[in-house]
Amino acid sequence: MKFNLLKKRRSSLKILATKFIIYLILLAGTVVALFPFLWMASSSFKSQAEIFSTAIKLIPSKISSEHYKFAFDALPLWRNLFNTALVSTSLTFLSLFFCSLAGFAFAKYSFPAREPLFYFLLATMMIPGETGLVAAFIVMNVLHWVDTYWALIIPGAASAFGIFFMRQYMLTVPNDILEAAIIDGCSPFEVYLRIVLPLVKPAIAALGIMTFMYSWNDFLWPLIVMRSPEKFTLMVAISSLVAISGFSTPWGAIMAGCTFAILPLIVVFLLFQRQFVSGIMLGAVKR
């Protein structure tokens, strides 16, 4: 009896020690991941001299808002925020619609050359996006979309990764449900809209967050196609602070601009983190 109690205590202590080590590793990883963001936010309130100080201090010696004042005086950041939100939201909704629709077709319908087309789609994911920038710019120029929001929204309205992502989740939807809906008189689009989409909400939320964050942080393509400062996205506007300041790089103002730009992303992620985690985990669970 005493031996069994001792064995149980040792087992419970071993479990507690294992959990403690795991939590300690996770905590260390969290600190490492969050440190650059904390440093950026802290530096936005430091003086220029303190930013380059060799002493590592997260809390500024004297909190100053001069960098924020310089950034907001030099740039129309609220307008840039509106541009970024408009582009990211529009692109996300269009991408979710087209990618889910294409994923539904690849997952549940048989049509000529379906498999070769799907494998060709996957092959395009191995081509760096930068290789098509010149061709994409020529197309935008022919369409007279340079320096318009259309140039930022339409080219990203569908992606190979998004179609692949949605197709994999839609494969888990039972065919019997779809056949029952068709027997009840639903058209293919109604089956997609009323039956399939509600069943893959976690996948839509996960893809939506990833698409929104990618569009929000995009820098190279908006830098190429946008010309007017009032139409710049946040990332392009913040990069222009270097040219505005002259010879010295205003690191404090850049940190302030980046902090301002990242706050909406944090809010979006916190609001939809459950759906994001559910969408990621759904594919890992065997049905």
SVG drawing of the C-alpha trace seen along z (x, -y; Angstrom):
<svg xmlns="http://www.w3.org/2000/svg" viewBox="-36 -69 63 71">
<polyline fill="none" stroke="black" stroke-width="0.4" points="0.0,0.0 2.8,-2.4 4.7,-1.4 1.7,-2.3 1.2,-5.7 4.9,-6.4 4.8,-5.4 1.7,-7.7 3.5,-10.6 6.6,-10.1 4.4,-9.9 2.5,-13.1 5.8,-14.9 7.2,-13.8 4.2,-15.2 4.4,-18.5 8.1,-18.8 7.5,-18.0 4.7,-20.7 6.9,-23.2 9.7,-22.7 7.3,-22.9 5.8,-26.1 9.3,-27.5 10.3,-26.8 7.1,-28.4 7.6,-31.4 11.2,-31.9 10.0,-31.5 7.2,-34.1 9.7,-36.6 12.1,-36.1 9.2,-36.6 7.8,-39.7 11.0,-41.4 11.5,-43.1 7.9,-44.5 8.4,-45.7 11.8,-47.3 10.1,-49.0 7.3,-50.4 9.8,-51.5 12.1,-53.1 9.3,-55.2 9.2,-57.1 13.0,-57.4 15.2,-60.3 17.3,-59.7 20.5,-59.5 18.9,-56.9 17.9,-54.7 21.6,-54.3 22.7,-53.8 24.6,-50.6 22.6,-50.1 19.6,-47.8 16.6,-49.6 13.0,-48.8 11.7,-51.7 12.8,-55.1 14.6,-57.4 12.2,-60.2 9.0,-59.4 8.7,-61.7 6.1,-61.9 8.3,-64.0 8.7,-61.1 5.0,-60.6 4.5,-64.3 7.2,-64.3 5.7,-61.3 2.1,-62.7 3.3,-66.2 5.4,-64.7 2.9,-62.2 -0.9,-61.9 -0.9,-58.7 -4.6,-58.6 -5.2,-58.8 -2.5,-56.1 -4.2,-54.0 -7.5,-54.3 -5.9,-53.3 -4.3,-50.3 -7.5,-49.2 -9.5,-49.7 -7.1,-47.7 -6.6,-44.9 -10.3,-44.5 -11.3,-44.5 -8.6,-42.1 -9.4,-39.8 -13.1,-39.5 -12.4,-39.0 -9.7,-36.4 -12.0,-34.5 -14.8,-34.4 -12.7,-33.4 -10.4,-31.0 -13.2,-29.2 -15.2,-29.0 -12.2,-27.6 -11.4,-25.3 -15.0,-24.0 -14.8,-23.2 -11.5,-21.4 -12.7,-19.4 -16.2,-18.4 -16.6,-18.5 -15.1,-16.4 -14.2,-18.3 -11.7,-17.7 -8.0,-18.1 -8.9,-18.8 -5.8,-17.1 -3.3,-18.6 -4.8,-22.0 -4.5,-21.5 -0.9,-20.4 -0.1,-23.3 -1.6,-25.6 0.6,-24.0 3.6,-24.4 3.1,-28.2 3.6,-28.4 7.3,-27.5 7.8,-30.6 8.9,-33.7 6.3,-36.4 9.0,-39.0 9.7,-37.3 6.3,-38.5 6.4,-42.1 7.5,-43.6 4.8,-41.7 2.2,-42.7 3.2,-46.3 2.9,-46.3 -0.6,-44.9 -1.6,-47.5 -0.2,-50.2 -2.2,-48.9 -5.3,-48.9 -4.5,-52.5 -4.6,-51.2 -1.2,-52.5 -1.6,-54.8 -5.1,-53.4 -6.5,-51.1 -7.4,-48.6 -3.8,-47.8 -3.4,-46.8 -6.7,-44.8 -7.3,-42.9 -3.9,-41.1 -4.2,-39.5 -7.9,-38.7 -7.0,-35.0 -3.9,-33.0 -2.6,-29.5 -2.1,-29.0 -5.6,-30.2 -7.2,-27.8 -5.1,-24.9 -5.9,-25.8 -9.7,-25.9 -9.7,-22.8 -8.0,-20.7 -10.6,-21.7 -13.6,-21.2 -12.4,-17.7 -13.5,-16.9 -17.1,-18.0 -19.2,-14.7 -20.5,-14.3 -23.8,-12.9 -24.7,-16.4 -24.1,-18.0 -26.1,-15.3 -29.0,-15.7 -29.0,-19.5 -29.0,-18.9 -32.0,-16.5 -33.8,-19.2 -33.4,-21.6 -30.3,-23.6 -28.2,-24.9 -24.4,-24.3 -23.9,-27.9 -26.5,-27.6 -24.8,-24.4 -21.6,-26.3 -23.1,-29.3 -25.6,-27.7 -24.0,-24.3 -20.3,-24.3 -19.3,-27.8 -20.9,-27.4 -19.1,-24.1 -15.7,-25.6 -15.9,-28.8 -12.7,-28.1 -10.8,-27.6 -12.2,-30.9 -11.3,-32.7 -7.7,-31.4 -7.2,-32.2 -8.9,-35.6 -6.4,-36.5 -3.4,-35.4 -4.5,-37.3 -5.3,-40.4 -2.0,-40.4 -0.1,-39.8 -1.9,-42.6 -1.4,-45.0 2.3,-44.3 2.9,-44.3 5.5,-46.8 7.2,-46.1 4.1,-46.0 2.5,-49.2 5.9,-50.9 6.0,-50.0 2.5,-50.9 1.5,-53.9 2.7,-57.4 0.6,-59.8 1.6,-60.2 -2.1,-60.5 -2.7,-57.0 0.3,-55.4 -0.3,-52.5 1.2,-52.7 4.3,-50.7 5.2,-52.8 4.4,-56.0 6.6,-55.1 9.5,-54.2 9.3,-57.7 10.3,-59.2 13.9,-58.6 13.6,-60.8 11.6,-63.5 14.2,-63.8 17.1,-64.4 20.6,-63.1 19.9,-61.3 17.5,-58.4 14.8,-59.3 14.7,-55.9 12.5,-57.2 9.8,-58.4 10.1,-55.1 9.6,-53.2 6.6,-55.4 5.1,-54.8 5.6,-51.0 4.1,-50.9 1.1,-52.9 0.9,-50.5 1.0,-47.3 -1.6,-48.1 -4.6,-47.4 -3.1,-44.0 -2.8,-43.1 -6.5,-44.0 -7.6,-42.0 -5.6,-38.9 -6.9,-39.2 -10.5,-39.4 -10.2,-36.4 -7.5,-34.3 -10.0,-31.5 -11.1,-31.1 -7.5,-31.2 -6.4,-28.5 -9.5,-26.4 -8.8,-26.7 -5.2,-25.7 -6.0,-22.8 -9.0,-21.5 -6.6,-20.1 -4.6,-18.3 -7.5,-16.3 -8.4,-13.1 -12.1,-12.9"/>
</svg>
